[in-house]
């Protein structure tokens, strides 16, 4: 992939909501897309979707933070995956908007910390449109409303083979549906953080925002923050 092509691709972002997708299928899709982006066969991409109930443990995993035994997990229909993003354990499930940006990190002019801060800023921008003050906690990645986390972030940087730099994968999980904290997060110590809670957009606002509606609003904010046309 030439630098000229990379520059052209940077002006394009394939941002789309693809609905409900099994976690393993989405993980495999990310890997395939990263390879295609690296080869210049696909534009940089933002996948927006939902997962069926799933716990994922990242590279900083602590198995003791999964509080449910195998029988309970099976009864509740919750899958568990050890995966290759950073961070500890988190929950994915219906009513949560998951975003997987697959973009060139070097083209965005960012390092690891700059990328994480920009991902947080996208969600903070969205919350601000509804008069909600989203913020950060210095010791933790993610977006918070007060002392409750509304969005978790865990990413991976894949070394590009056709050009210098890295292509991102994994991303953010933004809680939309009311009651999602009790449904899924009660079975874990979310991200290994015991002293703070978890919330959702609809719990805060008493609205009935759908995940698809949130996805349509988040996509242009992502483009703006990451300088896509």
Protein Blocks (a to p, Z undefined) as FASTA:
>chain_A
ZZklmmmmmmpccdddebjadfklmmmmmmmmmmmmmnopaccddddddddddddddfkb
cfklpmbdfklmmmnopacdddfbecddddddehiacddddddfklnopafklmmmmmmm
mmmmmmmmnopacdddfkbgcddehjacfbdcdddddddfkbgcdddeejidddfbghkl
mmmmmmpcehhiakbccddfklmnopacdfklmmmmmmmmmmmmnopZZ
